[in-house]
């Protein structure tokens, strides 16, 4: 279905103003951090930002960067080391080892909540941009 011109204008106008908000006062700065994720639902620390990227490494944080174990079917998706993340206390997505979330448009890193499977403690690497 093709939107009517009036509906199309409203859609384009609302998106363009939204994009301008996120790019307004964007300085191109970035910082990174690491957060211990457990089975308890927790929020990330407070950092004002425009975008956030979450990363679940497929390697241990050691000198050799040792790879984490694959599942029996040679997939990271089935080894049980995923991180669940969401917003406002509601988990909405999974982050498997070797994946990142892409850029999430937020105004503070503490809007993100995370947890793991029961009994797991994993490190979540994240970057925030402003």
MMTF fields as JSON, N, C-alpha, C and O atoms, coordinates in Angstrom:
{
  "mmtfVersion": "1.0.0",
  "mmtfProducer": "UNKNOWN",
  "numBonds": 519,
  "numAtoms": 520,
  "numGroups": 130,
  "numChains": 1,
  "numModels": 1,
  "chainsPerModel": [1],
  "groupsPerChain": [130],
  "chainIdList": ["A"],
  "bondAtomList": [4, 2, 8, 6, 12, 10, 16, 14, 20, 18, 24, 22, 28, 26, 32, 30, 36, 34, 40, 38, 44, 42, 48, 46, 52, 50, 56, 54, 60, 58, 64, 62, 68, 66, 72, 70, 76, 74, 80, 78, 84, 82, 88, 86, 92, 90, 96, 94, 100, 98, 104, 102, 108, 106, 112, 110, 116, 114, 120, 118, 124, 122, 128, 126, 132, 130, 136, 134, 140, 138, 144, 142, 148, 146, 152, 150, 156, 154, 160, 158, 164, 162, 168, 166, 172, 170, 176, 174, 180, 178, 184, 182, 188, 186, 192, 190, 196, 194, 200, 198, 204, 202, 208, 206, 212, 210, 216, 214, 220, 218, 224, 222, 228, 226, 232, 230, 236, 234, 240, 238, 244, 242, 248, 246, 252, 250, 256, 254, 260, 258, 264, 262, 268, 266, 272, 270, 276, 274, 280, 278, 284, 282, 288, 286, 292, 290, 296, 294, 300, 298, 304, 302, 308, 306, 312, 310, 316, 314, 320, 318, 324, 322, 328, 326, 332, 330, 336, 334, 340, 338, 344, 342, 348, 346, 352, 350, 356, 354, 360, 358, 364, 362, 368, 366, 372, 370, 376, 374, 380, 378, 384, 382, 388, 386, 392, 390, 396, 394, 400, 398, 404, 402, 408, 406, 412, 410, 416, 414, 420, 418, 424, 422, 428, 426, 432, 430, 436, 434, 440, 438, 444, 442, 448, 446, 452, 450, 456, 454, 460, 458, 464, 462, 468, 466, 472, 470, 476, 474, 480, 478, 484, 482, 488, 486, 492, 490, 496, 494, 500, 498, 504, 502, 508, 506, 512, 510, 516, 514],
  "bondOrderList": [1, 1, 1, 1, 1, 1, 1, 1, 1, 1, 1, 1, 1, 1, 1, 1, 1, 1, 1, 1, 1, 1, 1, 1, 1, 1, 1, 1, 1, 1, 1, 1, 1, 1, 1, 1, 1, 1, 1, 1, 1, 1, 1, 1, 1, 1, 1, 1, 1, 1, 1, 1, 1, 1, 1, 1, 1, 1, 1, 1, 1, 1, 1, 1, 1, 1, 1, 1, 1, 1, 1, 1, 1, 1, 1, 1, 1, 1, 1, 1, 1, 1, 1, 1, 1, 1, 1, 1, 1, 1, 1, 1, 1, 1, 1, 1, 1, 1, 1, 1, 1, 1, 1, 1, 1, 1, 1, 1, 1, 1, 1, 1, 1, 1, 1, 1, 1, 1, 1, 1, 1, 1, 1, 1, 1, 1, 1, 1, 1],
  "groupList": [{"groupName": "UNK", "atomNameList": ["N", "CA", "C", "O"], "elementList": ["N", "C", "C", "O"], "formalChargeList": [0, 0, 0, 0], "bondAtomList": [1, 0, 2, 1, 3, 2], "bondOrderList": [1, 1, 2], "singleLetterCode": "X", "chemCompType": "L-PEPTIDE LINKING"}],
  "groupTypeList": [0, 0, 0, 0, 0, 0, 0, 0, 0, 0, 0, 0, 0, 0, 0, 0, 0, 0, 0, 0, 0, 0, 0, 0, 0, 0, 0, 0, 0, 0, 0, 0, 0, 0, 0, 0, 0, 0, 0, 0, 0, 0, 0, 0, 0, 0, 0, 0, 0, 0, 0, 0, 0, 0, 0, 0, 0, 0, 0, 0, 0, 0, 0, 0, 0, 0, 0, 0, 0, 0, 0, 0, 0, 0, 0, 0, 0, 0, 0, 0, 0, 0, 0, 0, 0, 0, 0, 0, 0, 0, 0, 0, 0, 0, 0, 0, 0, 0, 0, 0, 0, 0, 0, 0, 0, 0, 0, 0, 0, 0, 0, 0, 0, 0, 0, 0, 0, 0, 0, 0, 0, 0, 0, 0, 0, 0, 0, 0, 0, 0],
  "groupIdList": [1, 2, 3, 4, 5, 6, 7, 8, 9, 10, 11, 12, 13, 14, 15, 16, 17, 18, 19, 20, 21, 22, 23, 24, 25, 26, 27, 28, 29, 30, 31, 32, 33, 34, 35, 36, 37, 38, 39, 40, 41, 42, 43, 44, 45, 46, 47, 48, 49, 50, 51, 52, 53, 54, 55, 56, 57, 58, 59, 60, 61, 62, 63, 64, 65, 66, 67, 68, 69, 70, 71, 72, 73, 74, 75, 76, 77, 78, 79, 80, 81, 82, 83, 84, 85, 86, 87, 88, 89, 90, 91, 92, 93, 94, 95, 96, 97, 98, 99, 100, 101, 102, 103, 104, 105, 106, 107, 108, 109, 110, 111, 112, 113, 114, 115, 116, 117, 118, 119, 120, 121, 122, 123, 124, 125, 126, 127, 128, 129, 130],
  "secStructList": [7, 7, 7, 7, 2, 2, 2, 2, 2, 2, 2, 2, 2, 2, 2, 2, 2, 2, 2, 2, 2, 2, 2, 6, 6, 7, 7, 7, 7, 3, 3, 3, 3, 3, 3, 3, 3, 7, 1, 1, 7, 3, 3, 7, 7, 7, 7, 5, 7, 1, 3, 3, 3, 3, 3, 3, 7, 1, 5, 7, 1, 1, 6, 6, 7, 7, 5, 7, 7, 7, 7, 6, 6, 1, 7, 4, 4, 4, 1, 1, 7, 7, 3, 3, 3, 3, 3, 6, 6, 3, 3, 3, 3, 3, 3, 7, 6, 6, 3, 3, 7, 7, 7, 3, 3, 7, 1, 5, 4, 4, 4, 3, 3, 3, 3, 7, 1, 6, 6, 7, 7, 3, 3, 3, 3, 3, 3, 3, 3, 7],
  "xCoordList": [0.828, 0.0, 0.876, 1.778, 0.63, 1.399, 0.728, -0.477, 1.5, 0.879, 0.397, 0.958, -0.633, -1.117, -0.056, 0.769, -0.048, 0.974, 1.003, 2.076, -0.173, -0.2, 0.431, 1.191, 0.127, 0.716, 2.216, 2.99, 2.631, 4.051, 4.798, 5.886, 4.215, 4.868, 5.026, 6.074, 4.001, 4.081, 5.169, 5.9, 5.276, 6.289, 7.686, 8.555, 7.909, 9.22, 9.574, 10.704, 8.627, 8.903, 9.244, 10.172, 8.503, 8.784, 10.139, 10.859, 10.511, 11.811, 12.949, 13.98, 12.775, 13.874, 14.13, 15.285, 13.077, 13.302, 13.941, 14.755, 13.577, 14.165, 15.66, 16.478, 16.012, 17.414, 18.178, 19.301, 17.587, 18.269, 18.521, 19.552, 17.596, 17.813, 19.059, 19.893, 19.192, 20.318, 21.637, 22.68, 21.621, 22.869, 23.172, 24.3, 22.188, 22.405, 23.366, 23.178, 24.377, 25.405, 26.15, 26.618, 26.264, 27.066, 28.504, 28.792, 29.418, 30.785, 31.768, 32.921, 31.326, 32.226, 33.143, 34.194, 32.773, 33.565, 33.075, 31.909, 33.989, 33.627, 34.455, 35.619, 33.832, 34.53, 34.051, 32.991, 34.822, 34.464, 34.525, 35.185, 33.822, 33.82, 33.523, 33.191, 33.648, 33.33, 32.463, 32.658, 31.506, 30.529, 30.34, 30.114, 30.43, 30.188, 28.687, 27.95, 28.241, 26.825, 26.59, 27.285, 25.618, 25.261, 23.799, 23.153, 23.296, 21.9, 20.921, 19.727, 21.418, 20.567, 20.426, 21.414, 19.227, 18.967, 19.567, 19.206, 20.494, 21.165, 21.197, 21.138, 21.291, 21.457, 22.944, 23.737, 23.301, 24.665, 24.878, 23.906, 26.132, 26.416, 25.951, 25.737, 25.804, 25.329, 26.438, 27.499, 26.18, 27.064, 26.18, 25.497, 26.183, 25.38, 25.951, 27.168, 25.06, 25.515, 24.444, 23.356, 24.771, 23.818, 23.573, 22.478, 24.615, 24.527, 25.317, 26.26, 24.914, 25.621, 25.769, 24.863, 26.921, 27.113, 27.529, 28.47, 26.824, 27.111, 27.86, 27.552, 28.835, 29.627, 29.791, 30.087, 29.595, 29.816, 30.968, 30.795, 32.127, 33.316, 33.212, 32.537, 33.89, 34.01, 35.387, 35.834, 36.051, 37.367, 37.403, 36.722, 38.194, 38.369, 39.267, 40.117, 39.079, 39.893, 41.189, 41.395, 42.05, 43.345, 44.425, 44.121, 45.674, 46.786, 46.712, 47.003, 46.325, 46.275, 44.964, 44.839, 43.972, 42.638, 42.096, 41.697, 42.09, 41.644, 40.187, 39.342, 39.887, 38.511, 37.63, 38.075, 36.38, 35.424, 34.993, 35.161, 34.444, 34.072, 32.862, 31.928, 32.902, 31.743, 30.843, 31.267, 29.616, 28.71, 29.067, 29.958, 28.393, 28.645, 28.39, 28.954, 27.544, 27.278, 28.101, 27.767, 29.183, 30.136, 29.523, 29.882, 28.602, 27.987, 28.152, 28.04, 28.412, 28.419, 26.999, 26.788, 26.021, 24.637, 24.092, 23.117, 24.699, 24.185, 25.089, 24.878, 26.108, 27.015, 26.567, 27.21, 25.485, 24.942, 25.559, 25.271, 26.408, 27.079, 26.458, 27.158, 25.152, 24.514, 24.206, 24.069, 24.103, 23.714, 22.361, 22.173, 21.434, 20.111, 20.13, 20.632, 19.585, 19.552, 18.208, 17.465, 17.926, 16.667, 16.679, 17.731, 15.476, 15.32, 14.2, 13.21, 14.361, 13.344, 12.936, 11.766, 13.903, 13.633, 13.01, 12.659, 12.863, 12.275, 13.346, 13.884, 13.653, 14.638, 13.991, 12.906, 14.659, 14.06, 14.947, 14.474, 16.222, 17.117, 18.215, 18.475, 18.851, 19.975, 21.222, 21.15, 22.352, 23.632, 24.524, 24.977, 24.773, 25.582, 27.066, 27.4, 27.966, 29.395, 29.724, 29.173, 30.613, 31.1, 30.123, 30.318, 29.082, 28.123, 28.183, 28.635, 27.705, 27.49, 26.095, 25.471, 25.617, 24.245, 24.067, 22.935, 25.157, 25.036, 24.825, 24.863, 24.604, 24.42, 22.984, 22.046, 22.817, 21.509, 21.36, 22.166, 20.367, 20.208, 19.567, 18.365, 20.383, 19.929, 20.548, 21.491, 20.032, 20.671, 21.449, 22.045, 21.444, 22.25, 22.431, 21.498, 23.634, 23.877, 23.063, 22.814, 22.64, 21.88, 20.44, 19.684, 20.056, 18.749, 18.758, 17.701, 19.945, 20.095, 20.182, 20.956, 19.383, 19.469, 19.95, 19.661, 20.686, 21.303, 21.235, 21.111, 21.318, 21.46, 21.946, 21.971, 22.34, 22.762, 21.863, 20.91, 22.195, 21.525, 21.885, 22.941, 21.028, 21.354, 22.7, 22.994, 23.504, 24.809, 25.951, 27.106, 25.684, 26.74, 27.131, 26.302, 28.404, 28.907, 29.742, 30.721, 29.357, 30.05, 30.43, 29.866, 31.382, 31.768, 31.078, 31.108, 30.464, 29.859, 30.748, 30.991, 31.229, 32.028, 31.077, 30.216, 31.226, 30.311, 31.033, 32.021, 30.525, 31.056, 29.888, 28.793, 30.131, 29.103, 29.68, 30.835, 28.836, 29.233, 28.41, 27.217, 29.053, 28.319, 28.96, 28.477],
  "yCoordList": [-1.173, 0.0, 1.241, 1.356, 2.157, 3.389, 4.439, 4.661, 5.098, 6.08, 7.298, 7.656, 7.916, 9.148, 10.228, 10.128, 11.255, 12.306, 12.936, 13.237, 13.137, 13.752, 12.818, 13.272, 11.536, 10.567, 10.465, 10.374, 10.478, 10.386, 11.591, 11.443, 12.801, 14.0, 13.926, 14.292, 13.46, 13.355, 12.37, 12.607, 11.261, 10.26, 10.83, 10.696, 11.457, 12.021, 13.14, 13.193, 14.044, 15.148, 14.65, 15.159, 13.655, 13.168, 12.49, 12.631, 11.749, 11.091, 12.082, 11.929, 13.103, 14.052, 14.835, 15.102, 15.211, 15.931, 15.011, 15.458, 13.729, 12.775, 12.614, 12.615, 12.478, 12.339, 13.595, 13.507, 14.762, 16.005, 16.068, 16.586, 15.548, 15.54, 14.726, 15.18, 13.552, 12.696, 13.224, 12.971, 13.958, 14.486, 15.882, 16.355, 16.558, 17.874, 17.751, 16.892, 18.587, 18.569, 17.237, 16.851, 16.536, 15.308, 15.705, 16.247, 15.44, 15.93, 14.893, 15.222, 13.668, 12.635, 12.071, 11.519, 12.194, 11.639, 10.232, 9.893, 9.431, 8.063, 7.633, 8.006, 6.846, 6.201, 4.771, 4.435, 3.931, 2.53, 2.08, 2.693, 0.994, 0.445, -1.037, -1.604, -1.654, -3.069, -3.197, -2.484, -4.115, -4.26, -5.739, -6.519, -6.141, -7.543, -7.8, -7.157, -8.733, -9.069, -10.393, -11.375, -10.419, -11.627, -11.971, -11.351, -12.958, -13.348, -12.315, -12.372, -11.372, -10.306, -9.192, -8.764, -8.733, -7.641, -6.355, -5.917, -5.745, -4.514, -3.519, -3.896, -2.253, -1.195, -0.884, -1.042, -0.441, 0.022, 1.32, 1.993, 1.684, 2.945, 4.15, 4.047, 5.268, 6.481, 7.145, 7.471, 7.34, 8.079, 8.753, 8.07, 10.062, 10.757, 10.479, 10.434, 10.293, 9.896, 10.194, 10.671, 9.905, 9.939, 8.526, 8.205, 7.687, 6.309, 5.395, 5.828, 4.121, 3.102, 1.863, 1.523, 1.183, -0.096, -1.122, -0.893, -2.247, -3.337, -4.437, -4.719, -5.059, -6.118, -7.295, -7.112, -8.495, -9.72, -10.451, -11.06, -10.385, -10.973, -12.493, -13.125, -13.066, -14.517, -14.966, -16.072, -14.097, -14.404, -13.941, -12.987, -14.618, -14.228, -12.999, -12.801, -12.187, -10.992, -11.377, -11.043, -12.077, -12.459, -12.094, -11.621, -12.311, -11.921, -12.594, -11.966, -13.866, -14.616, -14.415, -14.879, -13.726, -13.588, -14.957, -15.16, -15.88, -17.241, -17.277, -16.627, -18.025, -18.125, -18.846, -19.767, -18.416, -19.124, -20.391, -20.52, -21.31, -22.608, -22.488, -21.732, -23.243, -23.369, -24.467, -25.278, -24.483, -25.565, -26.84, -26.82, -27.924, -29.195, -29.12, -29.906, -28.18, -28.02, -26.881, -26.364, -26.493, -25.485, -24.108, -23.395, -23.734, -22.41, -21.677, -22.286, -20.395, -19.593, -19.406, -19.261, -19.411, -19.168, -20.223, -19.965, -21.394, -22.472, -22.832, -23.857, -21.991, -22.346, -21.794, -22.071, -21.024, -20.539, -19.268, -18.873, -18.601, -17.39, -16.114, -15.122, -16.133, -14.926, -13.949, -14.329, -12.683, -11.617, -11.104, -10.811, -11.0, -10.463, -8.978, -8.588, -8.156, -6.723, -6.123, -6.674, -4.984, -4.306, -2.915, -2.342, -2.386, -1.0, -0.913, -1.639, -0.02, 0.221, -1.071, -1.263, -1.942, -3.166, -4.291, -5.324, -4.119, -5.149, -5.646, -4.868, -6.936, -7.529, -7.75, -8.325, -7.293, -7.377, -8.064, -8.372, -8.311, -8.864, -9.699, -9.596, -10.533, -11.351, -10.921, -10.512, -11.018, -10.714, -11.938, -12.216, -12.666, -13.877, -13.527, -12.453, -14.417, -14.158, -13.881, -14.503, -12.956, -12.476, -11.508, -11.15, -11.072, -10.128, -8.783, -8.673, -7.754, -6.453, -5.976, -6.479, -5.018, -4.543, -3.55, -3.235, -3.052, -1.908, -0.667, -0.744, 0.468, 1.711, 1.835, 1.795, 1.983, 2.175, 3.659, 4.18, 4.347, 5.778, 5.986, 5.783, 6.39, 6.617, 7.908, 8.42, 8.438, 9.635, 9.347, 10.254, 8.076, 7.7, 6.183, 5.436, 5.743, 4.295, 3.594, 2.394, 4.314, 3.668, 3.34, 2.807, 3.643, 3.222, 1.74, 1.145, 1.149, -0.249, -1.142, -0.867, -2.212, -3.205, -4.525, -4.832, -5.293, -6.528, -7.626, -7.366, -8.855, -10.034, -11.206, -11.132, -12.307, -13.533, -14.678, -14.498, -15.861, -17.073, -17.287, -16.84, -17.958, -18.235, -18.946, -19.897, -18.465, -19.071, -18.511, -18.816, -17.711, -17.153, -15.753, -14.986, -15.439, -14.068, -13.814, -14.515, -12.819, -12.492, -11.02, -10.219, -10.677, -9.278, -8.722, -9.329, -7.567, -6.842, -5.647, -4.813, -5.571, -4.436, -3.482, -3.906, -2.205, -1.244, 0.069, 0.407, 0.788, 2.101, 3.075, 2.716, 4.3, 5.323, 6.522, 6.91, 7.079, 8.147, 9.398, 9.307, 10.575, 11.83, 12.928, 14.06],
  "zCoordList": [0.0, 0.0, 0.0, 0.829, -0.899, -0.995, -0.111, -0.229, 0.785, 1.66, 0.885, -0.151, 1.397, 0.779, 0.947, 1.856, 0.103, 0.228, 1.615, 2.139, 2.215, 3.539, 4.578, 5.434, 4.511, 5.447, 5.21, 6.164, 3.958, 3.631, 4.186, 4.741, 4.039, 4.562, 6.074, 6.607, 6.766, 8.223, 8.629, 9.59, 7.894, 8.199, 7.971, 8.832, 6.836, 6.508, 7.474, 7.961, 7.764, 8.672, 10.065, 10.694, 10.559, 11.912, 11.96, 12.949, 10.907, 10.902, 10.778, 11.434, 9.94, 9.759, 11.045, 11.376, 11.778, 13.024, 14.061, 14.868, 14.044, 14.974, 14.683, 15.604, 13.408, 13.026, 13.41, 13.907, 13.188, 13.558, 15.051, 15.48, 15.855, 17.304, 17.65, 18.434, 17.085, 17.456, 16.936, 17.54, 15.82, 15.284, 15.808, 15.668, 16.412, 16.985, 18.165, 19.027, 18.213, 19.269, 19.338, 20.409, 18.225, 18.189, 17.897, 16.83, 18.84, 18.739, 18.187, 17.906, 18.035, 17.533, 18.599, 18.273, 19.863, 20.959, 21.288, 21.082, 21.801, 22.18, 23.386, 23.526, 24.247, 25.354, 25.43, 24.901, 26.083, 26.218, 27.652, 28.491, 27.921, 29.262, 29.234, 28.193, 30.394, 30.555, 31.8, 32.785, 31.743, 32.814, 33.091, 32.165, 34.364, 34.735, 34.753, 35.501, 33.938, 33.827, 34.541, 34.282, 35.433, 36.168, 35.89, 35.045, 36.605, 36.411, 36.967, 36.671, 37.772, 38.305, 37.278, 36.681, 37.076, 36.144, 36.701, 37.794, 35.938, 36.368, 35.217, 34.046, 35.569, 34.568, 34.396, 35.323, 33.198, 32.978, 33.754, 34.1, 34.034, 34.726, 33.9, 32.692, 34.565, 33.906, 33.099, 33.631, 31.814, 30.915, 29.873, 29.11, 29.829, 28.831, 27.448, 27.265, 26.473, 25.149, 24.106, 24.428, 22.865, 21.757, 21.219, 20.758, 21.286, 20.797, 21.733, 22.396, 21.775, 22.554, 21.682, 20.921, 21.793, 21.119, 22.174, 22.934, 22.216, 23.145, 22.399, 21.24, 23.05, 22.419, 23.379, 24.559, 22.858, 23.62, 22.942, 21.886, 23.551, 22.949, 22.875, 23.689, 21.887, 21.8, 22.295, 21.992, 23.059, 23.615, 25.072, 25.447, 25.871, 27.266, 27.328, 26.461, 28.338, 28.527, 29.236, 30.403, 28.522, 29.07, 28.057, 26.962, 28.421, 27.551, 26.188, 25.17, 26.16, 24.901, 24.142, 23.008, 24.747, 24.147, 23.731, 22.584, 24.678, 24.459, 24.028, 24.643, 22.983, 22.502, 23.515, 24.2, 23.599, 24.435, 23.713, 22.501, 24.466, 23.898, 22.982, 23.25, 21.906, 21.026, 21.576, 22.399, 21.122, 21.516, 20.748, 19.899, 21.034, 20.35, 18.855, 18.093, 18.42, 16.987, 16.382, 15.316, 17.074, 16.602, 16.402, 15.464, 17.276, 17.198, 18.527, 19.591, 18.469, 19.693, 20.215, 21.419, 19.296, 19.687, 20.645, 21.351, 20.681, 21.514, 22.684, 23.332, 22.97, 24.064, 25.42, 26.433, 25.459, 26.731, 27.254, 28.384, 26.466, 26.924, 26.366, 26.164, 26.117, 25.599, 26.729, 27.892, 26.347, 27.266, 26.796, 25.615, 27.719, 27.405, 27.752, 28.807, 26.866, 27.172, 26.783, 25.97, 27.386, 27.121, 27.713, 27.994, 27.896, 28.307, 29.338, 29.25, 30.319, 31.349, 32.068, 32.397, 32.305, 33.042, 32.24, 32.809, 30.924, 30.067, 29.098, 28.311, 29.156, 28.246, 26.888, 26.796, 25.832, 24.502, 23.464, 22.37, 23.778, 22.762, 23.414, 24.612, 22.585, 23.02, 22.262, 21.103, 22.924, 22.302, 22.496, 23.606, 21.408, 21.467, 21.341, 20.841, 21.789, 21.622, 20.16, 19.252, 19.96, 18.657, 18.001, 16.839, 18.702, 18.126, 18.837, 19.977, 18.115, 18.743, 18.394, 17.46, 19.135, 18.981, 17.852, 17.484, 17.297, 16.4, 17.257, 18.485, 16.618, 17.362, 17.847, 17.051, 19.15, 19.756, 20.102, 20.872, 19.565, 19.86, 21.237, 21.412, 22.197, 23.576, 24.082, 23.479, 25.175, 25.726, 27.015, 27.596, 27.465, 28.615, 28.618, 28.325, 28.949, 28.966, 30.045, 29.936, 31.089, 32.159, 31.755, 32.568, 30.539, 30.04, 29.663, 29.451, 29.58, 29.168, 30.407, 31.323, 30.43, 31.496, 30.886, 29.729, 31.684, 31.19, 32.234, 33.431, 31.755, 32.631, 31.785, 30.557, 32.469, 31.792, 32.227, 32.985, 31.725, 32.198, 33.671, 34.117, 34.421, 35.83, 35.963, 35.238, 36.901, 37.17, 36.35, 36.644, 35.342, 34.49, 34.946, 35.435, 34.776, 34.892, 33.652, 33.399, 32.885, 31.64, 31.636, 32.382, 30.797, 30.635, 29.386, 28.315, 29.552, 28.441, 28.149, 29.021, 26.926, 26.494, 25.803, 25.032, 26.07, 25.463, 25.186, 25.839, 24.218, 23.856, 23.781, 23.346, 24.205, 24.088, 23.34, 23.518, 22.513, 21.587, 21.88, 22.169, 21.805, 21.96, 21.157, 21.165]
}
